[in-house]
């Protein structure tokens, strides 16, 4: 009986040390409230991105991109990498643009300007004739 108590003391001491170490390493869980505005803004970004990608499917846009020497894959990658602020700014410019052929050309020119600026800032290397500022 004494031997069992002696072993139980060692086991209980070991278990107490193990539990104290486990509580030191454990981090408390923190939960926050997600507002409706945050959820809607995230969904709005995806809708804006999808609308831009669907606009690239128009034959006029494809022809204009081909004439300017920009592949559609590059434009799709660029749209996927746009930040939510850039997307909302771009969508606002689209909403203010006149309806018709001029808006499609304006959108393409805007994309090309964004590509040139990102090439200058060394974020991409689409145009080989543009030198990086670094």
C-alpha angles and dihedrals in degrees: 000000000000091000092054091051090049091052091045090055091054093045093047091048090050091048092049091052091047092051093048091051091047092054092049093054096042115097121211118249115244121198125190133196115254111213126220091242092059092050092047093048091052091050091046090056091055092047091050091049092049092049092052091049091049090051089057089062092070113107093227091057092047091051093049092049091049090049090053093047097244119132120229090232091061091051092048091050090049092051090050090054097048115118120236090253092053091047093051091047090049093048090050090053089049091052091051094045118102118258117254140043095328092064093056091050090046091052092051092048090049091052091049091050090051089051092050092049092049090049090052090049090050093242092122140009105217100131114048092199093062115086122216117243092230 
